[in-house]
Amino acid sequence: MAILAKEEAKRIIDKVLAFSKADEMSVILSGNRTGNIRYARNSVSTSGETEDLSLSVTSVFGKKSGTSTINEFDDSSLEKSVRRAEEIAGLAPDNPEYLPVLGPQQYLETNSFAESTANIKPDYRAKAAFDSIDPCAKKNLTAAGYMEDTAGFSAIGNSKGLFGYNQLTSVGFSVTVRTADGTGSGYAARDYNDVSKLSTLSATEVAMQKALASSTAKAIEPGKYTVILEPTAGVDLLQNMMRSMDARNADEGRSFLGKKGGGTRLGEKLFDERVTIYSDPQNPEIPGSPFAGDGRPQEKVVWVENGVVKNMYYSRFWAEKKGVKAIPSPSAFIFQGGSQSLAEMIKSTERGILVTRLWYIRAVDPQTLLYTGLTRDGTFYIENGQIKYPVKNFRFNESPVIMLNNLEAMGKPVRAGGNLIPPLKIRDFTFTSLSDAV
């Protein structure tokens, strides 16, 4: 029952709307089946599967709103949930930024559901874990990993006739491999909508190679270095940047897109001219939902083109205040990148550092997007186009805005964290200190 068909979802939403006595009502109905398996020290520790189906009702009187959530679907329970939402709305203060719900919308067709993922059973998860654990055990390495798969749907509707429905599947896998003496560590992560694209064995082999290659790391002086950020490293800083492209924050001077004294940097060239970033819910590699949570259609949007900021995302309230289109924030993004492989990028590097992963990232200054954090799970010194030896991990202080102005080369984009990210070669990346952590 976790995944309802479109017709059944609409029937339930229509029934709930019919109970309403409010000025307006919106309904969100969602469900999923989620399975997982976790292992550490080459042994499975937990596994399981859950199903969830829930309905959220928001009732509005004027500018007062109240929300209730329920997971029982008989008529009496549904009506009780509506009455409760109306009761809460009656107690709520006015929301001065409330806007009336949207009417019917046209949504793109997306292909975010894969039967292969929806049909995953416990024996598949066990085999996926075995394919990761077994090669590590045979080489006296220790693996710790986690795989989670989800198949679900979301449906939205309101009292003005809006209705949207979408099915989604996803599978994510990550593994950390350590050497027996604990001096070497490697990491790999994969995520897809279609599990037929996932090989836990091949991902683990990458982590194994990094673990073996990163033992007995040497300490080198911190400072400014040319770095190659693998997609698993670059994605964290880039996601933080994309999450900071809210128009209101820029207009109010609270983000890197705001100008001192007022105004925004929309239309300005802030990055290297090779930087183009866009979102597209119909992209076959990262298909997404056709609608945002408030019912606005998700469409293809160019955020940065040839280094120029082309769009920011808006709440409906702020867009109406500014008299512009209310573009919702993207669920995922595509960094256009280049055509080189990671190996080709390394070969073209005279002197630099290869970074597998960043972690423990924290904001230092939101107005410049300065972040600090650490490298981990495989950091290597490159000389004359070859990886020479592993190096101790660093703490970094860097801004993705500065980083994308110091761009030297880009590789072919691959999926990382639900986005398409290329490996990036960056000059003058700032490492401030060493870390003894592996």
KEZANU-79077 format. One record per residue (C-alpha): x negated, y negated, z negated. Coordinates in pm, whole numbers, padded with zeros to 5 digits, always signed. Example, Ala and Ser with C-alpha at 12.3 -4.5 7.8 and 13.67 -1.06 7.14 Angstrom:
BEGIN
-01230+00450-00780-01367+00106-00714
// end
This chain:
BEGIN
+00000+00000+00000-00303-00231-00021-00278-00325+00348+00071-00428+00454+00167-00457+00820+00243-00802+00954+00617-00737+00964+00630-00612+00605+00422-00905+00481+00655-01151+00653+00961-00976+00511+00830-01016+00155+00730-01380+00208+01068-01465+00361+01244-01300+00067+01041-01503-00182+01108-01828+00006+01481-01754-00003+01473-01760-00384+01330-02114-00392+01511-02411-00546+01210-02641-00511+01153-02920-00262+00877-02714-00104+00724-02374-00154+00415-02197-00022+00331-01829-00059+00007-01632-00029+00028-01253-00008-00292-01050+00001-00415-00699-00055-00727-00491-00021-00888-00157-00080-01245-00196-00206-01498+00082-00260-01852+00072-00392-02154+00277-00488-02450+00163-00696-02780+00334-00767-03102+00261-00958-03419+00458-01032-03326+00683-00737-03003+00793-00902-02641+00692-00850-02512+00513-01159-02159+00407-01063-01911+00444-00780-01545+00374-00742-01253+00247-00539-00979+00001-00624-00661-00120-00458-00502-00456-00520-00190-00626-00390-00083-00966-00519+00143-01255-00437+00093-01620-00533+00386-01864-00532+00347-02243-00546+00660-02451-00603+00666-02828-00556+00902-03098-00681+00796-03437-00548+00425-03438-00628+00445-03190-00913+00339-02833-00841+00322-02505-01029+00181-02167-00932+00251-01816-01052+00100-01485-00943+00252-01139-00952+00175-00783-00841+00526-00637-00870+00746-00653-00562+01099-00556-00659+01356-00831-00605+01393-00910-00975+01017-00955-01025+00983-01169-00713+01263-01400-00822+01118-01419-01173+00785-01530-01025+00958-01806-00827+01143-01929-01135+00818-01930-01333+00640-02137-01067+00928-02386-01070+00917-02403-01449+00543-02476-01445+00593-02742-01177+00847-02915-01400+00585-02944-01674+00302-03061-01449+00192-03423-01395+00215-03582-01053-00074-03506-00820-00143-03842-00648-00327-03664-00365-00056-03410-00288+00051-03383+00076+00359-03201+00210+00300-02847+00333+00227-02792+00702+00483-02679+00954+00429-02388+01198+00075-02365+01340-00090-02197+01636-00370-01962+01532-00650-01805+01733-00666-01429+01775-00966-01293+01584-01103-00941+01569-01218-00914+01209-01079-00565+01136-01263-00239+01213-01095+00100+01164-01434+00257+01095-01471+00043+00782-01109+00084+00676-01151+00463+00691-01458+00485+00463-01425+00765+00208-01631+00850-00104-01836+01110+00083-01951+00841+00328-02069+00622+00039-02252+00920-00114-02426+00992+00216-02519+00623+00256-02678+00624-00090-02859+00953-00022-03003+00817+00305-03155+00533+00102-03268+00726-00207-03414+01036-00041-03694+00873+00168-03797+00665-00134-03815+00966-00366-04025+01154-00111-04283+00871-00110-04286+00818-00486-04101+00490-00452-03806+00374-00661-03487+00243-00501-03204+00036-00646-02917-00052-00418-02551-00140-00384-02295-00093-00108-01945-00236-00109-01678-00195+00158-01346-00375+00180-01040-00347+00402-00759-00591+00346-00516-00850+00472-00395-01198+00391-00065-01356+00483+00058-01711+00425+00398-01872+00460+00592-02176+00345+00932-02337+00337+00863-02532+00659+00832-02218+00869+00454-02171+00869+00339-01810+00882-00004-01657+00932-00139-01303+00905-00485-01155+00935-00658-00825+00863-01024-00812+00764-01286-00550+00693-01639-00594+00561-01927-00386+00436-02236-00514+00257-02551-00325+00160-02866-00433-00021-03163-00237-00152-03474-00319-00354-03765-00074-00341-04051-00076-00593-04383+00106-00597-04448+00351-00881-04687+00111-01056-04441-00178-01022-04681-00406-00833-04505-00386-00496-04146-00477-00415-03946-00488-00093-03592-00590-00009-03345-00557+00276-02978-00653+00313-02719-00589+00583-02355-00693+00622-02101-00622+00897-01730-00605+00969-01786-00271+01146-01963-00008+00934-02071+00183+01246-02341-00085+01283-02486-00009+00938-02778+00227+00879-02878+00236+00515-03179+00446+00617-03323+00188+00858-03262-00095+00611-03431+00105+00335-03729+00180+00559-03783-00196+00595-03773-00238+00216-04008+00058+00171-04261-00086+00412-04251-00421+00232-04288-00256-00108-04596-00060-00002-04746-00360+00176-04687-00603-00113-04869-00416-00390-05190-00567-00529-05089-00916-00421-05354-01188-00425-05312-01529-00583-05362-01825-00351-05333-02191-00435-04985-02347-00415-04943-02638-00178-04794-02713+00163-04797-02419+00402-04651-02319+00735-04392-02056+00648-04183-01807+00839-03852-01764+00658-03682-01437+00740-03303-01472+00777-03253-01328+00426-03465-01618+00296-03340-01900+00516-02970-01825+00473-02955-01941+00111-03090-02291+00179-02882-02326+00496-02562-02217+00321-02624-02479+00053-02661-02741+00324-02342-02638+00504-02148-02643+00175-02262-03002+00131-02099-03134+00450-01780-03250+00281-01669-03587+00416-01534-03724+00088-01860-03658-00094-02041-03838+00187-01802-04134+00188-01836-04167-00189-02216-04152-00173-02252-03816-00345-02418-03612-00071-02705-03615+00177-02462-03740+00443-02381-04058+00251-02560-04388+00306-02671-04620+00031-02433-04912+00030-02154-04716+00202-02081-04523+00518-02192-04182+00635-02455-04035+00865-02199-03889+01103-02338-03931+01454-02696-03973+01335-02986-03749+01433-03096-03597+01103-03274-03283+01225-03509-03155+01491-03341-03175+01833-03350-02795+01864-03109-02758+01571-02753-02671+01673-02512-02522+01418-02148-02434+01480-01869-02212+01349-01639-01992+01556-01385-01752+01400-01375-01560+01730-01749-01488+01739-01776-01108+01781-02070-01078+01540-01908-01271+01253-01532-01279+01324-01337-01463+01058-00988-01559+00947-00784-01765+01194-00658-01992+00914-00789-02171+00608-00633-02122+00266-00396-02416+00309-00276-02296+00650-00488-02516+00873-00610-02337+01186-00975-02237+01198-01125-02332+01534-01467-02349+01693-01642-02655+01546-01987-02791+01624-02138-02929+01302-02484-03020+01428-02575-03052+01796-02932-03114+01911-03012-03243+01564-02715-03484+01551-02444-03451+01284-02124-03411+01487-01862-03320+01225-01790-03299+00854-01508-03109+00687-01214-03284+00521-00937-03215+00277-00600-03303+00428-00567-03592+00183-00904-03744+00271-00850-03697+00645-00516-03882+00626-00678-04159+00423-00951-04196+00687-00722-04145+00985-00915-03849+01129-00851-03483+01206-00847-03263+00895-01118-03011+00983-01137-02732+00721-01469-02605+00589-01610-02309+00783-01601-01959+00641-01926-01881+00825-02165-02053+01063-02397-01981+01353-02745-02132+01378-02814-02116+01749-03185-02033+01718-03418-01908+01990-03506-01583+02161-03824-01468+01983-03839-01165+01757-03983-01194+01407-04293-01004+01524-04347-01254+01808-04318-01544+01565-04581-01389+01338-04809-01328+01637-04791-01698+01730-04887-01815+01379-05250-01909+01320-05215-01955+00945-04902-01923+00733-04688-01733+00485-04408-01486+00558-04121-01503+00308-03876-01213+00274-03637-01362+00026-03565-01659-00201-03386-01636-00534-03289-01827-00848-03223-02134-00633-03111-02444-00820-03024-02797-00706-03264-03075-00802-03112-03371-00613-02779-03340-00425-02835-03664-00235-03150-03532-00068-03053-03162-00095-03374-03090-00282-03377-02735-00422-03615-02532-00630-03647-02155-00655-03880-01860-00617-03995-01622-00348-03967-01249-00418-03973-00893-00279-04250-00937-00025-04452-01254+00039-04743-01223+00284-05034-01429+00415-05061-01457+00796-05386-01532+00976-05455-01535+01350-05119-01378+01430-05146-01090+01183-05028-01020+00831-05353-01007+00635-05247-00933+00276-04968-00982+00022-04971-01291-00197-04827-01364-00538-04486-01524-00541-04440-01900-00549-04200-02154-00688-04088-02391-00414-03940-02742-00405-03784-02805-00067-03486-02960+00108-03323-02793+00411-03294-03141+00563-03672-03192+00548-03723-02828+00644-03524-02868+00964-03729-03173+01055-04050-02971+01017-03931-02699+01251-04201-02535+01462-04018-02234+01608-03699-02031+01580-03635-01664+01640-03330-01471+01753-03033-01511+01514-02922-01205+01317-02637-01159+01072-02725-01252+00713-02480-01330+00435-02192-01332+00684-02364-01591+00906-02591-01575+01211-02935-01703+01108-03264-01702+01301-03604-01656+01141-03748-02005+01106-04107-02123+01131-04149-02436+00919-04459-02651+00866-04546-02819+00536-04314-02610+00321-04384-02707-00040-04494-02445-00292-04548-02602-00635-04674-02318-00853-04740-01943-00875-04512-01682-01030-04618-01352-01182-04279-01198-01103-04282-00926-00836
// end
